[in-house]
Amino acid sequence: MDRFQAAPGVSVELAMGDITELEADAIVNAANSYLEHGGGVAGAIVRKGGREIQEESREWVRRHGPVPVGGVAVTGAGRLKARYVIHAVGPRCGSEPIEKIGEAVENAVAKADELGLKSVALPAISTGIFGCPYREAARLTAEAVKRVAPRLRNVRRIIVCLYGEEAYGTYAEVFRQIFGTG
């Protein structure tokens, strides 16, 4: 695990593994605009947390409409260790601006802070079926964390949970460049 200082009193950590197993007040789901959680991180969250996450998500979309790219929605976390799931909609690379990754990250962390949470765990948004390259996604994620961290009142720990060695290695290299050595 690599750890960095994002702002005074706010750490950012890189972890490798299953985001659904992390100890965090909220976990961020890499979602689509309709909050249909079929595969990838979203599918794993529903499998482990329970169908109520999917049902709450559908109710959210019925009430508010689709979540825009870069936007977030919040549901309970079912049987997960977390209290909330923050569904962040990242861009589909090749058809939507990749910069929206940063917007999704910033909005997710800000929402965790607004909820009064101390910790939030994020996946590598848009790097799965949405096809964004790790290096660019890592840069946009790190820059977003660096922008939002000084404004946080509650969140003290931001965890970026990566699946696999290639993702972890790339994110660690980029985060060292942006935050300095861990």
N, C-alpha and C positions, 0 to 999 in steps of 0.2 A: 504494500500500500504506500502510495506517495501522498504527502500532505503539504499544502501550500497555505500561505496567508493571503486571503482575498482582500481583506480590509482589517483594521484593528478590531480584534475580537471575533472575526469571522474566518473560519478555516474552510478550505475546499480540499476534499480528499478524493483520490482515485481508488476505486476498488474493482476487483475482478470477480465476477460470479453472477449469481441470480438475484436480481433486484427485489424479488418477492420475499427473499430471506433476510433482507437488511433490517437492522434496528433503526428506524427513522420515523418521525411523526407523520410524514407524508412521503409517498413515492409518486413519481411522475410517470405517467403512461405516455408512450409515443403513440398518439391516437390519430385517427382520421376524423374528418369534419363531422361525420355522422355518429361518431362514438360507437361504431360496431367493432367489437373486439374479437376478431377471428384468429389472427396468427401473431407471431413474434412476441414482443413484450406484452402487448394488449391481451393476446390469447392466454399467456402464462398468468397474467394478473387475474383474469376471470376463472381460470382453472383452479388456481390456489385460493383465491379470495371468495369465490362463489358467484353464482348467477345473479345475485342481487346487485352486483356491480354493473353488469350488463343492463339489468332492468332499470336501475337508477339512471344510467347513461341514456337509455332510450327516452325516459321521462324528461330528462334535461333537454334533449333535442326537441321533443314534442312541445315543451314550454318556450324554449328560447330560439329554436332553429339551429341549423348546423353551426359548428364552431369554426370561425374563420381561421385560415392558415396564420400561425403565429399566436393564436388565441388559446385560452384555457377554459376548462370547466372542472367542477369539483364534485366528487361523489364520496360516499363512505367507502371503507376499505374491506367490508365483509369480514372474512376470517383471517385477513393478513395481519401482520404485527403492527403495521402502520394504522393511524387513525383515519387518514384520508388518502384518496387517489386524486391527484391533479392531472387531468387529461390535457396534454399539450399537443397541439396540432402543428407538426413540422411540414416543410414543403416536400413535394414530390420532385426530386431532382430531374432536371431536363424539361419540366413543364411549369415549375413555380420557382420564384427567386430563392436561391440557397440562403440568402441573408436572413430569411424568415426563421432559420434555426435559432439565431440569436434572439429574435423577438420572442419565440416560444420559450426559450430558456429563461429570459429575463421576466416574462410574465408569470411563469410557473413559480420561480423563486419569490417574486413579489407577492403572489397569491398565498404562498406558505407563510410569509411574514404577516400579511393581512389577517390570516387565520390565527395568528399568535403562536405559531409553531416554532420550535427551537432547531429542528433538523428536517432536511428534505433530501431525497435521493432521486437523481435523474439518470435516465439511460442515455445512450448515444442517439439522440433524436435524429430521425430521418436517415440513419445509416443502414437500416434493414431493407425491407421491401421498397422503401421510398428511394433507395439507391444513391444516396449522397456519399461522397468519399470521406473516409475517416479524417484525413488531415484537415480538410476544409471545415468539416463539422466540429472538430476539436478546437480549431482556431475561433470559430464563431461562438462556441460554448464558453470557452475561457474568457473571451472578450466580454460576453454578456454577463458572466459572473463578476468580472472585474468592475463592470459598470454598475450593477445592481447592489453589490456588497456594501458600499459605503452608506447606502440609504436604508439598510436593514435595521429594524429595531428589535426584532425577536429572533430571527434565524441566526444561529451561531455556527452551524455545521451544514455544509453543502457537500453531498457525496455524489460523485459521478461514477455510476456502476457500469462497468464495461463487460461485454461478453466475449471472451476469447483473448488470446495473447496478442494478436495483430492489432486489435482495437486498443487494448491496454497500452501496448508499446507506443503506438502512434499518439494517443492522447497524452501519455506521460511526457513524451518528447516535446510536444507542442505546449503543454502546460508549463514545463520547465522554462521554455523560451519566454512565455508571457508573464509568469509569476516569479521567475527566478528559481534557484534550486530548492527542492522540497525539504 
